[in-house]
Amino acid sequence: MLDKAQEDSWDEVFALEEKRRELISVFFLEPAQQKITKVVSDGIQEMIAIDNEIMALGTLKKLGLGHALQKMDQGKKAVKAYTS
């Protein structure tokens, strides 16, 4: 998911997140065995760290889109003012 976010392939990020959610749901249908709780905990911590990176990239993308929309709006206003 992080690779796809870094590639700006957000549709793929969302598709992978859906698949991940399903897999996590199945995984946690039963409690983790005592002998692997450390591995599970480490994996969850790594997923949280990666999710934070993905969210940061998403925020940057959102800001970029916001700026692009502002420029388009300013352009429309300029054209409207010029043609009035």
Buried (B, 14 or more C-beta within 10 A) or exposed (E): BBEBBEEEBBEBBEEBBEEEEEEEEEEEEEEEEEEEEEEBEEEEEEEEEEBEEBEEBEEEEEEEEEEEEEEEEEEEEEEEEEEE
